[in-house]
Amino acid sequence: MTTYETVQKICADAKAASVSLACLNAREKNKILSEIAKSLSSNTQSIIEANKKDLSLAESNGVPAPMLDRLLLNEQRILGICSSLSSLISLPDPVGSGEVFTTEGGLEICCERVPLGVVAIIYEARPNVTVDAAALCLKTGNAVVLRGGREALYTNLELIRVMKDAIKSCGVCPDVLGFIEPGVGHESANALMSMRGLVDVLIPRGSARLIRAVVEGAKVPVIETGAGNCHLYVDETADLDMAVRVAINAKCSRPAVCNAIETMLVHSSVAAEFLPKFAKAVSDKYTLEIRGCERTREILPTAQAVTEEDFATEYDDFILAVKVVDGLCEAITHINKYNTGHSEAIITNSQKNADIFRKQIDAAAVYVNASTRFTDGGEFGFGAEIGISTQKLHARGPMGLIALTTQKYLITGNGQTR
């Protein structure tokens, strides 16, 4: 078969299997998730061995350290994935919920939550997404078709094998979980993007380039996610010790994830005190390259010169753009010009400035005195996430169970005509 025919068959099989999956009750779907968690735990070593193959290939191909960290699966991370599954099991199933009302003519109308159908996901080197995405879709009665990146191929194949065996052990057709191997080039991704009628929604997760390619090239509905050019603004009223802690966490705890900051803006009245304090604290733990504006470099002579392109870049690395600004308005204008609608933060002791920042910043998640690293389905209490939507229709921000459902109107009458 051609690549297109292979992808078409996987999607068609998922579509057929989704009908019976949508009929399962919450207890039956939770049983599937429980069996997946048990299987992942019992197959930890085989998953780690597969992951080692991917890591070895990635290292030989010169993949930078922060991206290797995204690819890594060890016992602790697999345990974390299983813990996320347990949290997901404990959450209420949104399917079947809704409101009932009666019209003047006596029609009983129920607006009920139902699965989307077949959810497809194109993503890069984050094997935890393989489990999180599958689990969220299965919990909401959706079939799922995954197309992971080449960097995580061996890990993903082992994760898919383990999950399919668990699904089958519950008496459910394993075709509800489809996996498309990346192959060479973008042929399989392009084929998946064209599966109109078989795929109900497509969610890209990964680099800005990947997301843009899917948004511009897909023939199926797309939820735009993930690209994270995030900012932290240190206000003139900020607690500077807090600002240092938050900035280091937001940039350096995991620089290759989408909720890490890429630019820090600092009010001119505190820049001379704050920037050396920040530079000293961060250098004690990390090697961070600072690219600063002219005023930043006057305070930090070792900083590199920042460019316009830097302000628009999601580095995914230990690089931070820094700009000194003269007020809240300038900071907000800069952020709204360059941000990707993901996560933005202000450190301030002014309630007025906090309120203005919240109202005027155009982003899915806006923080006051906290790190942007909290933009995550697990941290928000969603169990896991299918992605972080940076658009405004259907869903915005971390997408959990509700975002994977739509509504259906069920109308009951007793012979009414119009």
Sine and cosine of phi, psi and omega as CSV:
sin_phi,cos_phi,sin_psi,cos_psi,sin_omega,cos_omega
0.00,0.00,0.49,-0.87,0.11,-0.99
-0.96,0.28,0.23,-0.97,0.05,-1.00
-0.85,0.52,-0.68,0.73,0.00,-1.00
-0.87,0.49,-0.71,0.71,-0.02,-1.00
-0.91,0.41,-0.61,0.79,0.03,-1.00
-0.90,0.44,-0.72,0.69,0.02,-1.00
-0.90,0.44,-0.67,0.74,0.01,-1.00
-0.86,0.50,-0.67,0.75,0.00,-1.00
-0.92,0.40,-0.68,0.74,0.02,-1.00
-0.87,0.49,-0.68,0.73,0.00,-1.00
-0.93,0.36,-0.64,0.77,0.02,-1.00
-0.91,0.42,-0.66,0.75,0.04,-1.00
-0.90,0.44,-0.64,0.77,0.03,-1.00
-0.91,0.42,-0.65,0.76,0.02,-1.00
-0.88,0.48,-0.70,0.71,0.00,-1.00
-0.91,0.42,-0.65,0.76,-0.03,-1.00
-0.96,0.29,-0.39,0.92,-0.06,-1.00
-0.91,0.41,-0.43,0.90,-0.04,-1.00
-0.90,0.44,-0.73,0.68,0.00,-1.00
-0.96,0.30,-0.55,0.84,0.02,-1.00
-0.89,0.46,-0.62,0.79,-0.02,-1.00
-0.91,0.42,-0.30,0.95,-0.02,-1.00
-1.00,0.02,-0.15,0.99,-0.02,-1.00
-0.95,0.31,0.57,-0.82,0.06,-1.00
-1.00,0.06,0.07,-1.00,-0.08,-1.00
-0.87,0.49,-0.65,0.76,-0.01,-1.00
-0.89,0.45,-0.67,0.74,-0.01,-1.00
-0.92,0.38,-0.63,0.78,0.03,-1.00
-0.94,0.34,-0.62,0.78,0.04,-1.00
-0.90,0.43,-0.54,0.84,0.05,-1.00
-0.89,0.46,-0.65,0.76,0.04,-1.00
-0.86,0.50,-0.72,0.69,0.00,-1.00
-0.90,0.44,-0.61,0.79,0.03,-1.00
-0.90,0.43,-0.67,0.74,0.02,-1.00
-0.92,0.39,-0.59,0.81,0.06,-1.00
-0.89,0.45,-0.70,0.72,0.01,-1.00
-0.88,0.48,-0.70,0.72,0.02,-1.00
-0.89,0.47,-0.67,0.74,-0.03,-1.00
-0.93,0.37,-0.63,0.77,0.05,-1.00
-0.89,0.46,-0.67,0.74,0.00,-1.00
-0.90,0.44,-0.71,0.70,-0.05,-1.00
-0.96,0.28,-0.31,0.95,0.02,-1.00
-0.95,-0.31,0.38,0.93,-0.06,-1.00
-0.81,0.59,-0.72,0.70,-0.08,-1.00
-0.92,0.40,-0.64,0.77,0.01,-1.00
-0.93,0.38,-0.55,0.84,0.05,-1.00
-0.93,0.37,-0.68,0.73,0.01,-1.00
-0.90,0.44,-0.64,0.77,0.02,-1.00
-0.90,0.44,-0.66,0.75,0.05,-1.00
-0.90,0.43,-0.64,0.77,0.00,-1.00
-0.90,0.43,-0.57,0.82,0.03,-1.00
-0.88,0.47,-0.60,0.80,0.05,-1.00
-0.88,0.47,-0.71,0.71,0.01,-1.00
-0.90,0.43,-0.68,0.73,-0.01,-1.00
-0.89,0.45,-0.66,0.75,0.00,-1.00
-0.89,0.46,-0.70,0.71,0.02,-1.00
-0.91,0.42,-0.65,0.76,-0.01,-1.00
-0.90,0.43,-0.69,0.72,0.03,-1.00
-0.88,0.48,-0.68,0.74,0.00,-1.00
-0.92,0.40,-0.40,0.92,0.04,-1.00
-1.00,-0.02,0.11,0.99,0.08,-1.00
0.98,0.22,0.40,0.92,0.04,-1.00
-0.91,0.41,0.77,-0.64,-0.06,-1.00
-0.91,0.42,0.40,-0.92,-0.10,-1.00
-0.82,0.57,-0.70,0.71,0.00,-1.00
-0.87,0.49,-0.56,0.83,0.03,-1.00
-0.96,0.26,-0.55,0.83,0.09,-1.00
-0.88,0.48,-0.58,0.81,0.02,-1.00
-0.90,0.44,-0.59,0.81,0.03,-1.00
-0.92,0.39,-0.50,0.86,-0.06,-1.00
-0.99,0.15,-0.45,0.89,-0.14,-0.99
-0.91,0.42,0.73,-0.69,0.22,-0.98
-0.82,-0.57,0.84,-0.54,0.10,-0.99
-0.81,-0.59,-0.06,-1.00,-0.05,-1.00
-0.86,0.52,-0.66,0.75,-0.02,-1.00
-0.90,0.44,-0.68,0.74,-0.02,-1.00
-0.95,0.32,-0.58,0.82,0.07,-1.00
-0.92,0.39,-0.63,0.78,0.09,-1.00
-0.88,0.48,-0.63,0.77,0.04,-1.00
-0.90,0.43,-0.63,0.78,0.05,-1.00
-0.89,0.45,-0.69,0.72,0.02,-1.00
-0.90,0.43,-0.60,0.80,0.05,-1.00
-0.91,0.42,-0.64,0.77,0.05,-1.00
-0.88,0.47,-0.62,0.79,0.04,-1.00
-0.90,0.45,-0.66,0.75,0.03,-1.00
-0.89,0.46,-0.66,0.75,0.04,-1.00
-0.90,0.44,-0.64,0.77,0.00,-1.00
-0.91,0.42,-0.64,0.77,0.03,-1.00
-0.87,0.49,-0.60,0.80,-0.07,-1.00
-0.96,0.26,-0.26,0.96,-0.03,-1.00
-0.98,0.19,0.51,-0.86,0.04,-1.00
-0.92,0.40,0.57,-0.82,0.04,-1.00
-0.99,0.14,0.86,-0.51,-0.03,-1.00
-0.96,0.29,-0.33,0.94,-0.06,-1.00
-0.90,0.43,0.77,-0.64,0.01,-1.00
1.00,-0.08,-0.22,0.97,0.03,-1.00
-0.98,0.18,0.26,-0.97,0.01,-1.00
0.45,-0.90,-0.17,-0.99,-0.02,-1.00
-0.87,-0.49,0.47,-0.88,0.01,-1.00
-0.85,-0.53,0.72,-0.69,0.08,-1.00
-0.59,-0.81,0.29,-0.96,-0.05,-1.00
-0.86,-0.52,0.74,-0.67,-0.01,-1.00
-0.98,0.18,0.18,-0.98,0.04,-1.00
-0.87,0.49,-0.49,0.87,0.00,-1.00
-1.00,0.10,0.06,1.00,0.08,-1.00
1.00,-0.04,0.09,1.00,0.06,-1.00
-0.98,0.22,0.75,-0.66,0.10,-0.99
-1.00,-0.05,0.86,-0.51,-0.06,-1.00
-0.89,-0.46,0.81,-0.58,0.05,-1.00
-0.92,-0.40,0.86,-0.52,0.10,-1.00
-0.99,-0.10,0.97,-0.24,-0.19,-0.98
-0.92,-0.40,0.62,-0.78,0.08,-1.00
-0.97,0.25,0.75,-0.66,0.00,-1.00
-0.70,-0.71,0.33,-0.94,0.04,-1.00
-0.90,0.44,0.41,-0.91,0.09,-1.00
-0.94,0.33,-0.56,0.83,0.01,-1.00
0.81,-0.58,-1.00,-0.08,0.06,-1.00
-0.87,-0.49,0.88,-0.47,0.02,-1.00
-0.96,-0.26,0.81,-0.59,0.05,-1.00
-0.94,-0.33,0.58,-0.81,-0.02,-1.00
-0.71,-0.70,0.80,-0.60,0.13,-0.99
-0.95,-0.32,0.84,-0.54,-0.09,-1.00
-0.57,-0.82,0.14,-0.99,-0.09,-1.00
-0.95,-0.32,-0.59,-0.81,-0.25,-0.97
-0.99,0.17,0.87,0.50,0.09,-1.00
-0.73,-0.68,1.00,0.02,-0.09,-1.00
-0.89,0.45,-0.36,0.93,0.06,-1.00
-0.90,0.45,-0.45,0.89,0.04,-1.00
-0.89,0.46,-0.54,0.84,-0.01,-1.00
-0.84,0.55,-0.71,0.71,-0.02,-1.00
-0.98,0.18,-0.73,0.69,-0.03,-1.00
-0.84,0.54,-0.73,0.69,-0.05,-1.00
-0.91,0.42,-0.71,0.70,0.01,-1.00
-0.88,0.48,-0.70,0.71,-0.06,-1.00
-0.91,0.42,-0.71,0.71,0.01,-1.00
-0.88,0.47,-0.66,0.75,0.00,-1.00
-0.92,0.39,-0.70,0.71,-0.02,-1.00
-0.90,0.43,-0.62,0.78,0.02,-1.00
-0.87,0.49,-0.54,0.84,-0.02,-1.00
-0.99,-0.15,0.22,0.98,0.09,-1.00
0.97,0.23,0.31,0.95,0.03,-1.00
-0.99,-0.15,0.65,-0.76,0.25,-0.97
-0.97,0.26,0.42,-0.91,-0.07,-1.00
-0.68,-0.73,0.68,-0.73,0.07,-1.00
-0.87,-0.49,0.86,-0.50,-0.09,-1.00
-0.95,-0.32,0.67,-0.74,0.13,-0.99
-0.77,-0.64,0.99,-0.12,-0.04,-1.00
-1.00,0.07,0.09,-1.00,-0.02,-1.00
-0.99,0.11,0.32,-0.95,-0.01,-1.00
-0.88,0.48,-0.55,0.84,-0.09,-1.00
-0.88,0.47,-0.44,0.90,-0.06,-1.00
-0.92,-0.40,0.40,0.92,-0.15,-0.99
-0.85,0.52,-0.79,0.61,-0.06,-1.00
-0.90,0.43,-0.64,0.77,0.04,-1.00
-0.89,0.45,-0.73,0.69,-0.03,-1.00
-0.90,0.44,-0.65,0.76,0.03,-1.00
-0.87,0.50,-0.65,0.76,0.02,-1.00
-0.94,0.33,-0.66,0.75,0.04,-1.00
-0.89,0.47,-0.67,0.74,0.02,-1.00
-0.90,0.44,-0.68,0.73,0.02,-1.00
-0.85,0.52,-0.73,0.68,-0.03,-1.00
-0.89,0.46,-0.69,0.72,-0.04,-1.00
-0.94,0.34,-0.64,0.77,0.02,-1.00
-0.89,0.45,-0.65,0.76,0.04,-1.00
-0.88,0.47,-0.64,0.77,0.01,-1.00
-0.92,0.40,-0.67,0.75,0.02,-1.00
-0.88,0.47,-0.71,0.70,-0.02,-1.00
-0.89,0.45,-0.58,0.81,0.00,-1.00
-0.91,0.42,-0.32,0.95,0.02,-1.00
-1.00,-0.05,0.12,0.99,0.02,-1.00
0.98,0.20,0.34,0.94,-0.01,-1.00
-0.95,-0.32,0.61,-0.79,0.00,-1.00
-0.88,0.47,0.84,-0.54,-0.04,-1.00
-0.93,0.37,-0.14,0.99,0.05,-1.00
-0.92,0.40,-0.17,0.98,0.07,-1.00
-0.91,0.41,-0.25,0.97,0.06,-1.00
-0.86,-0.51,0.96,-0.28,0.02,-1.00
-0.96,-0.29,0.57,-0.82,0.04,-1.00
-0.74,-0.67,0.77,-0.64,0.00,-1.00
-0.95,-0.32,0.88,-0.48,0.03,-1.00
-0.93,0.36,0.65,-0.76,-0.10,-0.99
-0.91,0.41,-0.55,0.84,0.00,-1.00
0.90,0.44,-0.43,-0.90,0.00,-1.00
-0.97,-0.24,0.71,-0.70,0.01,-1.00
0.96,0.27,-0.36,-0.93,-0.11,-0.99
-0.93,-0.36,0.31,0.95,-0.11,-0.99
-0.88,0.48,-0.71,0.70,-0.04,-1.00
-0.93,0.36,-0.60,0.80,0.05,-1.00
-0.91,0.41,-0.68,0.74,0.02,-1.00
-0.89,0.45,-0.62,0.78,0.03,-1.00
-0.90,0.43,-0.70,0.72,0.00,-1.00
-0.89,0.46,-0.61,0.79,-0.01,-1.00
-0.92,0.39,-0.25,0.97,-0.05,-1.00
-0.98,-0.22,0.10,1.00,-0.13,-0.99
-0.99,0.15,0.80,0.60,0.04,-1.00
-0.91,0.42,0.73,-0.68,-0.05,-1.00
0.99,-0.11,-0.37,0.93,0.04,-1.00
-0.94,-0.35,-0.54,0.84,0.02,-1.00
-0.94,-0.33,0.80,-0.61,-0.04,-1.00
-1.00,0.06,-0.53,0.85,0.06,-1.00
-0.43,-0.90,0.58,-0.82,0.01,-1.00
-0.87,-0.49,0.75,-0.66,-0.03,-1.00
-0.85,-0.53,0.91,-0.42,0.08,-1.00
-1.00,0.01,0.65,-0.76,0.08,-1.00
-0.73,-0.68,0.84,-0.54,0.01,-1.00
0.43,-0.90,-0.57,-0.82,-0.08,-1.00
-0.94,0.35,0.30,-0.95,0.06,-1.00
-0.86,0.51,-0.59,0.81,0.01,-1.00
-0.90,0.43,-0.70,0.71,0.03,-1.00
-0.88,0.47,-0.74,0.67,-0.05,-1.00
-0.88,0.47,-0.69,0.72,0.02,-1.00
-0.88,0.47,-0.66,0.75,0.00,-1.00
-0.89,0.46,-0.64,0.77,-0.01,-1.00
-0.95,0.32,-0.72,0.69,-0.01,-1.00
-0.86,0.52,-0.66,0.75,-0.06,-1.00
-0.99,0.15,-0.44,0.90,-0.12,-0.99
-0.96,-0.26,-0.21,0.98,-0.11,-0.99
-0.97,0.24,0.60,-0.80,0.11,-0.99
-0.98,-0.18,-0.09,1.00,0.05,-1.00
-0.96,-0.27,0.34,-0.94,0.03,-1.00
-0.86,0.51,0.65,-0.76,-0.06,-1.00
-0.82,-0.57,0.64,-0.76,0.22,-0.98
-0.97,-0.26,0.89,-0.45,-0.06,-1.00
-0.98,0.21,0.78,-0.62,-0.08,-1.00
-0.71,-0.71,0.29,-0.96,0.48,-0.88
1.00,0.02,-0.71,0.70,-0.11,-0.99
-0.82,0.58,0.80,-0.60,-0.16,-0.99
-0.80,-0.60,0.99,0.17,0.19,-0.98
-1.00,-0.03,1.00,0.07,-0.15,-0.99
-0.99,-0.17,0.42,-0.91,-0.09,-1.00
-0.77,-0.64,0.43,-0.90,0.18,-0.98
-0.79,-0.61,0.79,-0.62,0.04,-1.00
-0.94,-0.35,0.84,-0.54,0.07,-1.00
-1.00,-0.08,0.95,-0.32,-0.09,-1.00
-0.97,0.23,0.28,-0.96,0.00,-1.00
-0.90,0.43,-0.38,0.92,-0.01,-1.00
-0.99,-0.13,0.13,0.99,-0.14,-0.99
-0.92,0.40,0.54,-0.84,0.25,-0.97
-0.96,0.28,0.94,-0.33,-0.16,-0.99
-0.93,0.37,-0.54,0.84,0.07,-1.00
-0.91,0.42,-0.67,0.75,0.08,-1.00
-0.88,0.47,-0.69,0.72,-0.03,-1.00
-0.87,0.50,-0.64,0.77,0.05,-1.00
-0.88,0.47,-0.75,0.67,-0.02,-1.00
-0.87,0.49,-0.73,0.68,-0.05,-1.00
-0.92,0.39,-0.68,0.73,-0.03,-1.00
-0.89,0.46,-0.69,0.73,0.00,-1.00
-0.90,0.43,-0.67,0.74,0.04,-1.00
-0.90,0.43,-0.71,0.70,-0.07,-1.00
-0.91,0.41,-0.49,0.87,-0.01,-1.00
-0.99,-0.10,-0.69,0.72,-0.29,-0.96
-0.97,-0.25,-0.27,0.96,-0.07,-1.00
-0.89,0.46,-0.67,0.74,0.14,-0.99
-0.46,-0.89,1.00,0.05,-0.15,-0.99
-0.92,0.39,-0.29,0.96,-0.07,-1.00
-1.00,-0.04,0.09,1.00,0.01,-1.00
-0.99,-0.10,0.35,-0.94,-0.16,-0.99
-0.95,0.31,-0.28,0.96,0.00,-1.00
-0.99,-0.13,0.20,0.98,0.12,-0.99
-0.99,0.14,0.57,-0.82,0.01,-1.00
-0.97,0.24,0.48,-0.88,0.05,-1.00
-0.90,-0.44,-0.37,0.93,0.01,-1.00
-0.71,-0.70,0.64,-0.76,0.10,-0.99
-0.87,-0.49,0.78,-0.63,0.05,-1.00
-0.95,-0.30,0.69,-0.72,-0.08,-1.00
-0.76,-0.65,0.75,-0.66,0.03,-1.00
-0.90,0.43,0.66,-0.75,-0.10,-1.00
-0.87,0.50,-0.48,0.88,-0.05,-1.00
-0.96,0.28,-0.30,0.95,0.00,-1.00
-0.88,-0.47,-0.04,1.00,-0.10,-0.99
-0.87,0.50,-0.68,0.74,-0.06,-1.00
-0.90,0.44,-0.51,0.86,0.04,-1.00
-1.00,0.05,-0.68,0.73,-0.13,-0.99
-0.95,0.30,-0.73,0.69,-0.14,-0.99
-0.87,0.49,-0.72,0.69,0.07,-1.00
-0.89,0.45,-0.59,0.80,0.03,-1.00
-0.89,0.45,-0.71,0.71,0.02,-1.00
-0.90,0.43,-0.73,0.68,-0.05,-1.00
-0.87,0.49,-0.65,0.76,0.02,-1.00
-0.91,0.40,-0.73,0.68,-0.05,-1.00
-0.90,0.43,-0.67,0.74,-0.04,-1.00
-0.95,0.33,-0.56,0.83,-0.02,-1.00
-0.94,0.33,-0.33,0.94,0.05,-1.00
-0.93,0.36,-0.38,0.92,-0.07,-1.00
-0.84,-0.54,-0.49,0.87,-0.15,-0.99
-0.71,-0.70,0.35,-0.94,0.17,-0.99
-0.98,-0.22,0.99,-0.17,-0.09,-1.00
-0.91,-0.41,0.79,-0.61,0.08,-1.00
-1.00,0.04,0.85,-0.53,0.02,-1.00
-0.98,-0.21,0.78,-0.63,0.08,-1.00
-0.91,-0.42,0.93,-0.36,-0.17,-0.98
-0.88,-0.48,0.33,-0.94,0.12,-0.99
-0.95,0.32,0.05,-1.00,-0.07,-1.00
-0.86,0.51,-0.67,0.74,-0.02,-1.00
-0.93,0.36,-0.55,0.83,0.07,-1.00
-0.90,0.44,-0.68,0.73,-0.05,-1.00
-0.95,0.31,-0.37,0.93,0.12,-0.99
-0.93,0.37,-0.54,0.84,0.00,-1.00
-1.00,0.05,-0.63,0.77,0.01,-1.00
-0.88,-0.48,1.00,0.06,-0.09,-1.00
-0.87,0.49,-0.38,0.93,-0.02,-1.00
-0.99,0.16,-0.16,0.99,-0.01,-1.00
-0.93,0.36,0.55,-0.83,0.08,-1.00
-0.99,0.16,0.35,-0.94,0.03,-1.00
-0.96,0.29,0.74,-0.67,0.02,-1.00
-1.00,0.05,0.49,-0.87,0.04,-1.00
-0.87,-0.49,0.20,-0.98,0.07,-1.00
-0.86,0.51,-0.63,0.77,0.01,-1.00
-0.90,0.44,-0.59,0.81,0.03,-1.00
-0.85,0.52,-0.67,0.75,-0.03,-1.00
-0.91,0.43,-0.37,0.93,-0.01,-1.00
-0.99,-0.17,0.14,0.99,-0.14,-0.99
-0.97,-0.23,0.71,-0.71,0.20,-0.98
-1.00,-0.08,0.98,-0.20,-0.16,-0.99
-0.94,0.34,-0.64,0.77,-0.14,-0.99
0.83,0.56,0.60,0.80,-0.10,-1.00
-0.39,-0.92,0.05,-1.00,0.01,-1.00
-0.99,0.16,0.89,0.46,0.05,-1.00
-0.72,-0.69,0.71,-0.71,-0.02,-1.00
-0.70,-0.71,0.81,-0.59,0.13,-0.99
-1.00,0.10,0.67,-0.74,-0.03,-1.00
-0.76,-0.65,0.70,-0.72,0.04,-1.00
-0.69,-0.73,0.71,-0.71,0.11,-0.99
-1.00,-0.01,0.77,-0.63,-0.03,-1.00
-0.84,-0.55,0.30,-0.95,-0.08,-1.00
-0.99,-0.15,0.08,1.00,0.03,-1.00
0.13,-0.99,0.12,-0.99,-0.03,-1.00
-0.87,0.49,-0.67,0.74,-0.03,-1.00
-0.87,0.50,-0.69,0.72,0.01,-1.00
-0.90,0.43,-0.64,0.77,0.02,-1.00
-0.89,0.45,-0.72,0.69,-0.01,-1.00
-0.89,0.45,-0.67,0.74,0.02,-1.00
-0.88,0.48,-0.70,0.72,0.02,-1.00
-0.89,0.46,-0.74,0.68,-0.04,-1.00
-0.88,0.48,-0.74,0.67,-0.03,-1.00
-0.92,0.39,-0.38,0.93,0.05,-1.00
-0.97,0.25,-0.64,0.77,-0.17,-0.99
-0.95,-0.30,-0.26,0.97,-0.14,-0.99
-0.97,0.26,0.23,-0.97,-0.03,-1.00
-0.95,-0.33,0.27,0.96,0.04,-1.00
0.98,0.21,0.34,0.94,-0.10,-1.00
-1.00,-0.09,-1.00,0.02,-0.09,-1.00
-0.67,-0.74,0.72,-0.69,-0.02,-1.00
-0.70,-0.72,0.53,-0.85,-0.08,-1.00
-0.66,-0.75,0.49,-0.87,0.11,-0.99
-0.78,-0.62,0.65,-0.76,0.16,-0.99
-0.96,-0.30,0.89,-0.46,-0.11,-0.99
-0.38,-0.92,0.46,-0.89,0.17,-0.99
-0.95,-0.32,0.18,0.98,0.00,-1.00
-0.98,-0.21,0.90,-0.43,0.03,-1.00
-0.90,0.44,-0.59,0.80,0.02,-1.00
-0.87,0.48,-0.74,0.67,0.00,-1.00
-0.91,0.41,-0.60,0.80,0.04,-1.00
-0.88,0.47,-0.70,0.71,-0.02,-1.00
-0.90,0.43,-0.68,0.74,0.02,-1.00
-0.89,0.45,-0.70,0.71,0.00,-1.00
-0.86,0.51,-0.72,0.69,0.00,-1.00
-0.86,0.51,-0.68,0.73,-0.09,-1.00
-0.97,0.24,-0.57,0.82,-0.16,-0.99
-0.99,-0.11,-0.33,0.94,0.02,-1.00
-0.97,0.23,0.78,-0.63,-0.01,-1.00
-0.99,-0.11,1.00,-0.01,-0.02,-1.00
-0.41,-0.91,0.33,-0.94,-0.01,-1.00
-0.95,0.32,-0.54,0.84,-0.02,-1.00
-0.71,-0.70,0.81,-0.59,-0.03,-1.00
-0.83,-0.56,0.83,-0.56,-0.10,-1.00
-0.94,-0.34,0.58,-0.81,0.18,-0.98
-0.86,-0.51,0.88,-0.48,0.06,-1.00
0.85,0.52,0.67,0.74,0.07,-1.00
-0.39,-0.92,0.38,-0.92,-0.04,-1.00
-0.96,0.26,0.58,-0.81,0.08,-1.00
-0.92,0.38,-0.22,0.98,-0.04,-1.00
-0.92,0.40,-0.14,0.99,0.01,-1.00
-0.99,0.13,-0.12,0.99,0.03,-1.00
-0.96,0.30,1.00,-0.04,-0.14,-0.99
-0.28,-0.96,0.67,-0.75,-0.03,-1.00
-0.86,0.52,-0.66,0.76,0.02,-1.00
-0.90,0.43,-0.70,0.72,0.00,-1.00
-0.92,0.40,-0.49,0.87,0.02,-1.00
-0.99,0.12,-0.01,1.00,0.01,-1.00
1.00,0.08,0.34,0.94,-0.01,-1.00
-1.00,-0.04,0.03,1.00,-0.04,-1.00
1.00,0.08,-0.78,0.63,0.06,-1.00
-0.28,-0.96,-0.14,-0.99,0.05,-1.00
-0.61,-0.79,0.50,-0.87,0.08,-1.00
-1.00,0.03,-0.24,0.97,-0.02,-1.00
0.37,-0.93,0.11,-0.99,0.05,-1.00
-0.91,-0.42,0.95,-0.31,-0.06,-1.00
-0.96,0.26,0.78,-0.63,0.06,-1.00
-0.96,-0.28,0.19,0.98,0.07,-1.00
-0.97,-0.23,-0.07,-1.00,-0.13,-0.99
-0.89,-0.45,-0.24,0.97,-0.01,-1.00
-1.00,-0.09,0.62,-0.79,0.01,-1.00
0.95,0.30,-0.84,0.54,-0.03,-1.00
-0.52,-0.85,0.48,-0.88,0.04,-1.00
-0.57,-0.82,0.67,-0.74,-0.03,-1.00
0.99,0.11,-0.27,-0.96,0.01,-1.00
-0.85,0.53,0.79,-0.61,-0.07,-1.00
-0.98,-0.20,0.91,-0.41,0.06,-1.00
-0.97,-0.24,-0.61,-0.79,-0.13,-0.99
-0.91,0.42,-0.73,0.68,-0.06,-1.00
-0.84,0.54,-0.62,0.78,-0.05,-1.00
-0.91,0.40,-0.30,0.96,0.00,-1.00
-0.99,-0.12,0.28,0.96,0.07,-1.00
-0.82,-0.58,0.31,-0.95,0.15,-0.99
-0.77,-0.64,-0.16,-0.99,-0.01,-1.00
-0.86,-0.51,0.50,-0.86,0.04,-1.00
-0.75,-0.66,0.69,-0.72,0.04,-1.00
-1.00,-0.07,0.83,-0.55,0.02,-1.00
-0.93,-0.36,0.89,-0.46,-0.13,-0.99
-0.91,-0.42,0.76,-0.65,0.02,-1.00
-0.85,-0.53,0.77,-0.64,0.02,-1.00
-0.78,-0.63,-0.14,-0.99,0.06,-1.00
-0.70,-0.71,0.69,0.73,0.04,-1.00
0.97,-0.23,0.20,0.98,-0.02,-1.00
-0.89,0.46,0.61,-0.80,0.11,-0.99
-0.76,-0.65,0.31,-0.95,-0.02,-1.00
-0.80,-0.60,0.00,0.00,0.00,0.00
